[in-house]
Amino acid sequence: MSTCVLLKQRIERKRRIMYNAYLNNADYDYVVKISQELDQLLNQYRKKCQ
């Protein structure tokens, strides 16, 4: 699989985790951590795949 496809899959998984954390009223620090990880993945995707 290409790097872009793998990154896209990781982004979708991280989005699901973030959404579930939101639905379950997760700890704020945990949500911030997930948000930062998602931002990093999105930045990688923008640099390598667009």
N, CA, C and O atoms as CSV, one atom per row, in Angstrom:
chain,resi,resn,atom,element,x,y,z
A,1,MET,N,N,0.830,-1.185,0.000
A,1,MET,CA,C,0.000,0.000,0.000
A,1,MET,C,C,0.871,1.244,0.000
A,1,MET,O,O,1.981,1.258,0.532
A,2,SER,N,N,0.339,2.267,-0.603
A,2,SER,CA,C,1.114,3.502,-0.664
A,2,SER,C,C,1.068,4.243,0.674
A,2,SER,O,O,0.195,4.008,1.509
A,3,THR,N,N,2.011,5.121,0.843
A,3,THR,CA,C,2.094,5.918,2.062
A,3,THR,C,C,0.829,6.738,2.271
A,3,THR,O,O,0.345,6.864,3.395
A,4,CYS,N,N,0.298,7.291,1.197
A,4,CYS,CA,C,-0.893,8.136,1.303
A,4,CYS,C,C,-2.114,7.340,1.751
A,4,CYS,O,O,-2.914,7.821,2.553
A,5,VAL,N,N,-2.252,6.144,1.240
A,5,VAL,CA,C,-3.383,5.298,1.636
A,5,VAL,C,C,-3.274,4.945,3.117
A,5,VAL,O,O,-4.265,4.990,3.845
A,6,LEU,N,N,-2.077,4.598,3.554
A,6,LEU,CA,C,-1.873,4.260,4.965
A,6,LEU,C,C,-2.130,5.464,5.872
A,6,LEU,O,O,-2.741,5.332,6.932
A,7,LEU,N,N,-1.663,6.623,5.451
A,7,LEU,CA,C,-1.910,7.833,6.235
A,7,LEU,C,C,-3.401,8.124,6.329
A,7,LEU,O,O,-3.905,8.484,7.393
A,8,LYS,N,N,-4.095,7.967,5.224
A,8,LYS,CA,C,-5.533,8.211,5.206
A,8,LYS,C,C,-6.255,7.265,6.165
A,8,LYS,O,O,-7.186,7.677,6.858
A,9,GLN,N,N,-5.838,6.017,6.209
A,9,GLN,CA,C,-6.438,5.047,7.129
A,9,GLN,C,C,-6.166,5.432,8.582
A,9,GLN,O,O,-7.048,5.340,9.436
A,10,ARG,N,N,-4.947,5.857,8.846
A,10,ARG,CA,C,-4.599,6.274,10.213
A,10,ARG,C,C,-5.409,7.501,10.634
A,10,ARG,O,O,-5.841,7.606,11.782
A,11,ILE,N,N,-5.609,8.427,9.693
A,11,ILE,CA,C,-6.408,9.623,9.970
A,11,ILE,C,C,-7.843,9.234,10.308
A,11,ILE,O,O,-8.417,9.744,11.270
A,12,GLU,N,N,-8.415,8.343,9.527
A,12,GLU,CA,C,-9.795,7.916,9.784
A,12,GLU,C,C,-9.922,7.211,11.131
A,12,GLU,O,O,-10.896,7.430,11.851
A,13,ARG,N,N,-8.954,6.372,11.480
A,13,ARG,CA,C,-8.984,5.707,12.792
A,13,ARG,C,C,-8.904,6.734,13.921
A,13,ARG,O,O,-9.628,6.646,14.912
A,14,LYS,N,N,-8.009,7.709,13.749
A,14,LYS,CA,C,-7.839,8.732,14.785
A,14,LYS,C,C,-9.096,9.587,14.908
A,14,LYS,O,O,-9.466,9.990,16.011
A,15,ARG,N,N,-9.755,9.868,13.784
A,15,ARG,CA,C,-11.010,10.628,13.829
A,15,ARG,C,C,-12.087,9.861,14.592
A,15,ARG,O,O,-12.847,10.444,15.365
A,16,ARG,N,N,-12.144,8.554,14.368
A,16,ARG,CA,C,-13.127,7.735,15.096
A,16,ARG,C,C,-12.848,7.760,16.596
A,16,ARG,O,O,-13.768,7.871,17.408
A,17,ILE,N,N,-11.569,7.654,16.954
A,17,ILE,CA,C,-11.191,7.699,18.371
A,17,ILE,C,C,-11.593,9.046,18.975
A,17,ILE,O,O,-12.130,9.104,20.081
A,18,MET,N,N,-11.331,10.116,18.245
A,18,MET,CA,C,-11.663,11.458,18.719
A,18,MET,C,C,-13.172,11.610,18.895
A,18,MET,O,O,-13.635,12.153,19.898
A,19,TYR,N,N,-13.923,11.134,17.926
A,19,TYR,CA,C,-15.381,11.238,17.990
A,19,TYR,C,C,-15.927,10.433,19.169
A,19,TYR,O,O,-16.808,10.904,19.888
A,20,ASN,N,N,-15.410,9.232,19.367
A,20,ASN,CA,C,-15.853,8.409,20.495
A,20,ASN,C,C,-15.495,9.063,21.831
A,20,ASN,O,O,-16.270,9.002,22.785
A,21,ALA,N,N,-14.341,9.675,21.892
A,21,ALA,CA,C,-13.944,10.377,23.113
A,21,ALA,C,C,-14.915,11.523,23.393
A,21,ALA,O,O,-15.301,11.759,24.538
A,22,TYR,N,N,-15.300,12.225,22.339
A,22,TYR,CA,C,-16.266,13.314,22.482
A,22,TYR,C,C,-17.613,12.783,22.977
A,22,TYR,O,O,-18.211,13.354,23.889
A,23,LEU,N,N,-18.088,11.697,22.378
A,23,LEU,CA,C,-19.380,11.125,22.770
A,23,LEU,C,C,-19.373,10.623,24.205
A,23,LEU,O,O,-20.396,10.675,24.889
A,24,ASN,N,N,-18.231,10.139,24.660
A,24,ASN,CA,C,-18.129,9.568,26.003
A,24,ASN,C,C,-17.656,10.570,27.052
A,24,ASN,O,O,-17.338,10.199,28.182
A,25,ASN,N,N,-17.612,11.850,26.661
A,25,ASN,CA,C,-17.160,12.898,27.590
A,25,ASN,C,C,-15.824,12.542,28.229
A,25,ASN,O,O,-15.672,12.588,29.449
A,26,ALA,N,N,-14.876,12.192,27.399
A,26,ALA,CA,C,-13.551,11.785,27.876
A,26,ALA,C,C,-12.827,12.946,28.555
A,26,ALA,O,O,-13.201,14.110,28.413
A,27,ASP,N,N,-11.802,12.595,29.280
A,27,ASP,CA,C,-10.950,13.557,29.961
A,27,ASP,C,C,-10.395,14.569,28.957
A,27,ASP,O,O,-9.959,14.199,27.867
A,28,TYR,N,N,-10.415,15.836,29.332
A,28,TYR,CA,C,-9.979,16.913,28.442
A,28,TYR,C,C,-8.550,16.700,27.938
A,28,TYR,O,O,-8.280,16.874,26.750
A,29,ASP,N,N,-7.649,16.329,28.823
A,29,ASP,CA,C,-6.248,16.135,28.426
A,29,ASP,C,C,-6.110,15.031,27.383
A,29,ASP,O,O,-5.298,15.133,26.463
A,30,TYR,N,N,-6.901,13.986,27.531
A,30,TYR,CA,C,-6.889,12.888,26.554
A,30,TYR,C,C,-7.369,13.384,25.192
A,30,TYR,O,O,-6.780,13.056,24.162
A,31,VAL,N,N,-8.436,14.171,25.194
A,31,VAL,CA,C,-8.977,14.687,23.936
A,31,VAL,C,C,-7.967,15.616,23.262
A,31,VAL,O,O,-7.809,15.580,22.041
A,32,VAL,N,N,-7.294,16.432,24.040
A,32,VAL,CA,C,-6.269,17.329,23.486
A,32,VAL,C,C,-5.143,16.514,22.857
A,32,VAL,O,O,-4.669,16.842,21.769
A,33,LYS,N,N,-4.721,15.466,23.531
A,33,LYS,CA,C,-3.654,14.598,23.006
A,33,LYS,C,C,-4.069,13.988,21.669
A,33,LYS,O,O,-3.291,13.994,20.715
A,34,ILE,N,N,-5.277,13.469,21.598
A,34,ILE,CA,C,-5.772,12.865,20.359
A,34,ILE,C,C,-5.866,13.926,19.261
A,34,ILE,O,O,-5.525,13.663,18.108
A,35,SER,N,N,-6.323,15.103,19.617
A,35,SER,CA,C,-6.433,16.197,18.653
A,35,SER,C,C,-5.066,16.570,18.079
A,35,SER,O,O,-4.941,16.806,16.877
A,36,GLN,N,N,-4.060,16.623,18.919
A,36,GLN,CA,C,-2.707,16.945,18.457
A,36,GLN,C,C,-2.165,15.853,17.540
A,36,GLN,O,O,-1.513,16.144,16.537
A,37,GLU,N,N,-2.435,14.604,17.886
A,37,GLU,CA,C,-1.997,13.493,17.035
A,37,GLU,C,C,-2.689,13.557,15.674
A,37,GLU,O,O,-2.070,13.309,14.640
A,38,LEU,N,N,-3.972,13.889,15.688
A,38,LEU,CA,C,-4.713,14.017,14.435
A,38,LEU,C,C,-4.147,15.157,13.592
A,38,LEU,O,O,-3.989,15.010,12.380
A,39,ASP,N,N,-3.845,16.277,14.212
A,39,ASP,CA,C,-3.236,17.403,13.496
A,39,ASP,C,C,-1.923,17.001,12.837
A,39,ASP,O,O,-1.663,17.368,11.692
A,40,GLN,N,N,-1.097,16.249,13.554
A,40,GLN,CA,C,0.175,15.793,12.991
A,40,GLN,C,C,-0.049,14.912,11.765
A,40,GLN,O,O,0.630,15.063,10.750
A,41,LEU,N,N,-1.003,13.998,11.867
A,41,LEU,CA,C,-1.298,13.119,10.731
A,41,LEU,C,C,-1.809,13.918,9.538
A,41,LEU,O,O,-1.412,13.668,8.399
A,42,LEU,N,N,-2.684,14.875,9.800
A,42,LEU,CA,C,-3.219,15.697,8.710
A,42,LEU,C,C,-2.114,16.518,8.045
A,42,LEU,O,O,-2.103,16.668,6.824
A,43,ASN,N,N,-1.194,17.044,8.836
A,43,ASN,CA,C,-0.071,17.800,8.275
A,43,ASN,C,C,0.827,16.903,7.424
A,43,ASN,O,O,1.283,17.311,6.356
A,44,GLN,N,N,1.078,15.691,7.894
A,44,GLN,CA,C,1.870,14.739,7.103
A,44,GLN,C,C,1.179,14.447,5.782
A,44,GLN,O,O,1.820,14.405,4.731
A,45,TYR,N,N,-0.121,14.248,5.841
A,45,TYR,CA,C,-0.882,13.943,4.628
A,45,TYR,C,C,-0.800,15.109,3.636
A,45,TYR,O,O,-0.593,14.904,2.441
A,46,ARG,N,N,-0.963,16.324,4.143
A,46,ARG,CA,C,-0.892,17.504,3.265
A,46,ARG,C,C,0.477,17.615,2.587
A,46,ARG,O,O,0.560,17.925,1.399
A,47,LYS,N,N,1.545,17.364,3.342
A,47,LYS,CA,C,2.897,17.488,2.796
A,47,LYS,C,C,3.204,16.415,1.756
A,47,LYS,O,O,3.822,16.699,0.730
A,48,LYS,N,N,2.772,15.179,2.024
A,48,LYS,CA,C,3.177,14.056,1.179
A,48,LYS,C,C,2.197,13.718,0.067
A,48,LYS,O,O,2.580,13.118,-0.937
A,49,CYS,N,N,0.947,14.093,0.236
A,49,CYS,CA,C,-0.071,13.533,-0.656
A,49,CYS,C,C,-0.889,14.573,-1.421
A,49,CYS,O,O,-1.783,14.204,-2.182
A,50,GLN,N,N,-0.611,15.836,-1.240
A,50,GLN,CA,C,-1.386,16.831,-1.987
A,50,GLN,C,C,-0.496,17.734,-2.783
A,50,GLN,O,O,-0.982,18.630,-3.473
